Structures are given as structure tokens and as C-alpha cells.
Amino acid sequence: MLQQRLATAAILIAVFVLIFLFFPKWWLCVVAVGVIGLASWEYYQMVLPKKGLGERLFYLLLGAIVPVAMCSGDLSSITGTLFISFFGIASLYLLRISNLKEQFRDLACALMGILYVSFLLSHLLLIRNMNGGKSWIFMILIVTYIGDGAAYFVGSNLGKHRISPLLSPKKTVEGAIGGLLGAILAIYACTYTFFSQINGSQALWIALVLGISGQIGDMVESLIKRSVDVKDSGNLLPGHGGILDRIDSILFAGPMGYYIAQWMI
């Protein structure tokens, strides 16, 4: 399992770096649409398994327009696509009212998919449009994933005190602390190599905020999976589960990094 996790992570990182460094900027938007589509498919498969193929594709289509708007960076386009997505999904449910309680629950889950996957992950595209955005994205990804890996290793070997046995029995206090320490080491490594825009004290609190945000993102996905009795969001990535399992930390750390960068710049 460990070898599979490392091999899969190495391949994903290599592909992302190649696209990021050597391909035009719009390629990042294409990749984002693809990742959001796969993650959204896994999400709707978990929370709305009874919905037909046509309806799921409709959700995916609405979710795909969000990263395109984010890539443009135009505020009216971003808010407009969110409104269109909400309007389209709400209208669909109003056309076939049956069991009110079940309908409202399904409507809430469908709308949640747009915000949880499409809107949150698309913040990386907003960062790309910023001055020095490339360095910010690399830093956010490195800090989040090294922190995630440190939490996994420390928790697996030293973890004794469970954070929430009902929500995620394998997540421990020791693992969470190890993850924060890993995030701190990662951001200082970034500041000494390619990310000199921040000083030592700034690096410390940014690492803590990103590390905590990433762990919250991980826990939120655990909440979703446990509520529908699913272990992994999918099986597309060997050793990791599904796409959503791999990006759950970034879904919260990415937007947090964007707003930190906005505030600092």
C-alpha cells in the first residue's frame, strides 16, 4: 500500500509540474475541469447513487463552467456561473416534487457538490492569475501534501489518541501534530528555494493555517464518506482511493492560500 501511494503521488506530481511549467496557462484550466469532473462524479456517486446518468452529467456540466469562469478572473462571470448552477439544479428538482423531505435532502447534496468540489478547487485558478501566482500554487501544494504525508506516517506509527473515532477512527492527535510539523518544515524549505516573498514569522503562521485547513478538508470528506457508509470515494488511484480522496485537503487549503495571498499582496 505504501509503495502504491508513493508511486501514484510521484506520477501525479510529475504530470502537474510538466503541465504547469511547459504548457500554456489555459492547459491548467483544462486539467482543472478534468479533475473537477472526476471528483464530482465520485461525489455524486457517493451521495446520490440512485440518480441516473443523464442527471449526473447535468451536474457535471454545471460544475465544469465554474473553473472556466474562475480562470477568467472576472467577478461577474464567477458569481454568474454559481447562480446558473444553483438555478439549474433547483429548477430540475422543482419539476418533479414527490417526497418533500427526500427531495430537499437530495437538492442540498446536489448544490453542495458545486460548492464543495467545483468552487473550492477552482480557487487554484484564481491564484494562477495573481502576481507570483505560480510560486503560491507550488507552495500551497507542497505544504499541504507534505503535511498530509507527515500526518499519515506519524499517525500510522505513533498515533494513540483518536481525534474522532466515529468520524475517522484512524486519525489521531499525534498524526495531526505531525502533519503541522511537516507543513512547517515544508514551507521553510520553500522559502529557501523558490518562495522568498515571505519572512520567517509569516511562514510559520501560514504553514499552521494551511496545515489546519488541509486537515479540516480531510475530515470533511471523511464526514461525507461515513454518512453514506463508503470507505473511499473511488478506486481510480492505486493506494489513494479516488480523485476526491487525493484532493480533499486542497479543497480547503487552496482557497485559504488564495485569501492569504490576496491579503499579503
C-alpha positions as CSV (number, residue, x, y, z in Angstrom):
1,M,0.0,0.0,0.0
2,L,2.8,2.4,0.9
3,Q,4.7,1.8,-2.3
4,Q,1.5,2.3,-4.3
5,R,0.8,5.6,-2.5
6,L,4.4,6.9,-3.2
7,A,4.3,5.8,-6.9
8,T,0.9,7.3,-7.6
9,A,1.9,10.6,-5.8
10,A,5.2,10.8,-7.8
11,I,3.4,10.3,-11.1
12,L,0.7,12.9,-10.3
13,I,3.3,15.5,-9.2
14,A,5.4,14.9,-12.3
15,V,2.4,15.4,-14.6
16,F,1.3,18.5,-12.8
17,V,4.8,20.1,-12.8
18,L,5.2,19.4,-16.6
19,I,1.9,21.0,-17.4
20,F,2.5,23.9,-15.1
21,L,5.9,24.8,-16.3
22,F,5.9,23.9,-20.0
23,F,2.3,24.3,-21.2
24,P,0.2,27.4,-21.8
25,K,-1.9,28.7,-18.9
26,W,-5.2,27.6,-20.4
27,W,-4.0,24.0,-20.1
28,L,-4.2,24.4,-16.3
29,C,-7.9,25.3,-16.8
30,V,-8.4,22.1,-18.9
31,V,-6.7,20.0,-16.2
32,A,-8.8,21.6,-13.5
33,V,-12.0,20.9,-15.5
34,G,-11.0,17.3,-15.8
35,V,-10.1,16.8,-12.2
36,I,-13.3,18.6,-11.0
37,G,-15.3,16.4,-13.4
38,L,-13.8,13.2,-12.0
39,A,-14.0,14.3,-8.4
40,S,-17.6,15.5,-8.9
41,W,-18.6,12.2,-10.4
42,E,-17.2,10.4,-7.4
43,Y,-19.0,12.8,-5.0
44,Y,-22.4,12.3,-6.7
45,Q,-21.9,8.6,-7.0
46,M,-21.5,8.5,-3.2
47,V,-24.2,10.9,-2.0
48,L,-26.8,10.5,-4.9
49,P,-26.3,6.9,-6.1
50,K,-29.9,6.5,-7.3
51,K,-29.7,9.3,-9.8
52,G,-29.4,8.4,-13.5
53,L,-26.6,9.0,-15.9
54,G,-28.3,12.0,-17.5
55,E,-28.8,13.8,-14.3
56,R,-25.3,13.3,-13.1
57,L,-23.9,14.6,-16.4
58,F,-26.1,17.6,-15.9
59,Y,-24.5,18.3,-12.5
60,L,-21.0,17.8,-14.0
61,L,-21.8,20.2,-16.8
62,L,-22.9,22.9,-14.4
63,G,-19.8,22.2,-12.2
64,A,-17.5,22.5,-15.3
65,I,-18.4,26.1,-16.1
66,V,-17.2,27.3,-12.6
67,P,-13.5,26.7,-13.2
68,V,-13.8,28.3,-16.7
69,A,-15.2,31.4,-15.1
70,M,-12.5,31.3,-12.3
71,C,-9.8,31.1,-15.0
72,S,-11.1,34.3,-16.5
73,G,-10.8,36.0,-13.1
74,D,-13.9,38.1,-13.8
75,L,-16.1,38.5,-10.7
76,S,-19.4,38.8,-12.5
77,S,-18.6,35.7,-14.5
78,I,-17.8,33.7,-11.3
79,T,-20.9,34.8,-9.5
80,G,-23.0,34.3,-12.6
81,T,-21.9,30.7,-13.1
82,L,-22.6,29.9,-9.5
83,F,-26.1,31.4,-9.9
84,I,-26.7,29.5,-13.1
85,S,-25.6,26.2,-11.4
86,F,-27.9,26.8,-8.5
87,F,-30.8,27.9,-10.7
88,G,-30.4,24.9,-13.0
89,I,-30.3,22.3,-10.2
90,A,-33.1,24.0,-8.2
91,S,-35.3,24.1,-11.3
92,L,-34.7,20.5,-12.0
93,Y,-35.9,19.4,-8.6
94,L,-39.0,21.7,-8.7
95,L,-40.2,20.0,-11.8
96,R,-40.6,16.6,-10.1
97,I,-41.7,17.1,-6.5
98,S,-42.6,13.9,-4.7
99,N,-41.3,13.1,-1.2
100,L,-40.5,16.6,0.2
101,K,-38.0,15.5,2.8
102,E,-36.1,13.3,0.4
103,Q,-36.2,15.9,-2.4
104,F,-34.8,18.6,-0.1
105,R,-32.0,16.3,1.1
106,D,-31.1,15.4,-2.5
107,L,-31.3,19.1,-3.6
108,A,-29.0,20.1,-0.8
109,C,-26.5,17.3,-1.7
110,A,-26.6,18.3,-5.4
111,L,-26.0,22.0,-4.7
112,M,-23.2,21.1,-2.2
113,G,-21.3,19.3,-5.0
114,I,-21.0,22.6,-6.9
115,L,-19.6,24.5,-3.9
116,Y,-17.6,21.7,-2.3
117,V,-15.8,20.4,-5.4
118,S,-16.0,23.0,-8.3
119,F,-16.0,26.3,-6.4
120,L,-13.3,25.3,-3.8
121,L,-10.8,23.7,-6.1
122,S,-11.2,26.4,-8.7
123,H,-9.5,28.9,-6.3
124,L,-6.2,27.5,-7.6
125,L,-7.0,29.1,-11.0
126,L,-7.6,32.4,-9.3
127,I,-4.2,32.1,-7.7
128,R,-2.6,31.4,-11.1
129,N,-3.8,34.8,-12.3
130,M,-2.2,36.7,-9.4
131,N,1.3,38.3,-9.5
132,G,3.6,35.5,-8.4
133,G,0.7,33.1,-8.5
134,K,2.8,30.2,-9.8
135,S,5.0,30.3,-6.7
136,W,2.0,30.5,-4.4
137,I,0.4,27.4,-6.0
138,F,3.6,25.4,-5.7
139,M,4.0,26.4,-2.1
140,I,0.4,25.6,-1.2
141,L,0.5,22.2,-2.8
142,I,3.9,21.3,-1.3
143,V,3.0,22.4,2.2
144,T,-0.4,20.7,2.1
145,Y,0.8,17.4,0.7
146,I,3.9,17.1,2.8
147,G,1.8,17.9,5.8
148,D,-0.7,15.3,4.7
149,G,2.0,12.7,4.3
150,A,3.6,13.6,7.6
151,A,0.2,13.2,9.3
152,Y,-0.2,9.7,7.7
153,F,3.3,8.5,8.7
154,V,3.2,9.8,12.2
155,G,-0.3,8.7,12.8
156,S,0.4,5.2,11.5
157,N,3.5,4.7,13.6
158,L,2.9,6.8,16.8
159,G,-0.8,7.5,16.8
160,K,-2.7,6.5,20.0
161,H,-5.2,9.2,20.8
162,R,-8.1,9.3,18.3
163,I,-9.5,12.7,17.3
164,S,-12.9,11.4,16.4
165,P,-13.4,7.6,16.4
166,L,-16.9,8.0,14.9
167,L,-15.8,10.2,12.1
168,S,-12.4,8.8,11.3
169,P,-11.0,6.1,13.6
170,K,-7.5,6.2,12.0
171,K,-6.9,9.9,12.5
172,T,-5.1,10.7,15.7
173,V,-3.9,13.7,17.7
174,E,-0.3,12.6,17.1
175,G,-0.9,12.4,13.4
176,A,-2.4,15.9,13.3
177,I,0.6,17.4,15.2
178,G,3.0,15.5,12.9
179,G,1.1,17.0,9.9
180,L,1.5,20.5,11.2
181,L,5.2,20.0,11.8
182,G,5.6,18.6,8.3
183,A,3.8,21.7,6.9
184,I,6.2,24.0,8.8
185,L,9.3,22.2,7.5
186,A,7.9,22.2,4.0
187,I,7.2,26.0,3.9
188,Y,10.6,26.8,5.3
189,A,12.1,24.6,2.5
190,C,10.0,26.6,0.0
191,T,11.2,29.9,1.4
192,Y,14.9,28.9,1.0
193,T,14.4,27.6,-2.6
194,F,11.8,29.4,-4.6
195,F,9.4,31.3,-2.3
196,S,11.3,34.2,-0.8
197,Q,8.3,36.5,-0.7
198,I,7.6,35.8,2.9
199,N,9.7,36.1,6.1
200,G,10.2,33.5,8.9
201,S,7.3,34.6,11.1
202,Q,4.9,34.8,8.2
203,A,6.0,31.4,7.0
204,L,5.2,29.9,10.4
205,W,1.6,31.1,10.7
206,I,0.9,30.5,7.0
207,A,2.1,26.9,7.4
208,L,-0.1,26.4,10.5
209,V,-3.2,27.9,8.8
210,L,-2.7,25.8,5.6
211,G,-1.9,22.7,7.7
212,I,-5.1,23.1,9.8
213,S,-7.2,23.9,6.7
214,G,-5.9,20.8,4.9
215,Q,-6.7,18.6,7.9
216,I,-10.2,20.1,8.1
217,G,-10.7,19.3,4.4
218,D,-9.7,15.7,5.1
219,M,-12.1,15.5,7.9
220,V,-15.0,17.0,5.9
221,E,-14.5,14.3,3.2
222,S,-14.4,11.7,6.0
223,L,-17.8,13.0,7.2
224,I,-19.3,12.7,3.8
225,K,-18.0,9.2,3.3
226,R,-19.0,7.9,6.7
227,S,-22.5,9.4,6.3
228,V,-23.1,7.2,3.3
229,D,-21.0,4.2,4.5
230,V,-18.3,4.4,1.9
231,K,-14.6,3.8,2.6
232,D,-13.1,5.5,-0.4
233,S,-14.6,7.9,-2.9
234,G,-13.4,5.7,-5.8
235,N,-10.6,3.4,-6.9
236,L,-9.0,5.3,-9.7
237,L,-5.7,6.0,-7.9
238,P,-3.9,2.9,-6.5
239,G,-3.1,3.3,-2.9
240,H,-5.1,6.5,-2.6
241,G,-8.7,5.6,-3.5
242,G,-10.4,8.1,-5.7
243,I,-9.6,11.6,-7.0
244,L,-11.6,13.2,-4.2
245,D,-9.6,11.3,-1.7
246,R,-6.4,12.8,-3.1
247,I,-7.6,16.4,-3.3
248,D,-9.7,16.6,-0.1
249,S,-7.0,18.6,1.7
250,I,-6.5,21.0,-1.2
251,L,-10.2,21.8,-1.4
252,F,-9.8,23.8,1.8
253,A,-6.1,24.7,1.8
254,G,-6.3,26.1,-1.7
255,P,-8.9,28.7,-1.0
256,M,-7.3,29.6,2.3
257,G,-4.0,30.1,0.5
258,Y,-5.7,32.3,-2.1
259,Y,-7.1,34.6,0.5
260,I,-3.9,34.7,2.4
261,A,-2.1,35.7,-0.8
262,Q,-4.7,38.3,-1.6
263,W,-4.3,39.8,1.9
264,M,-0.5,39.8,1.7
265,I,-0.2,41.1,-1.9
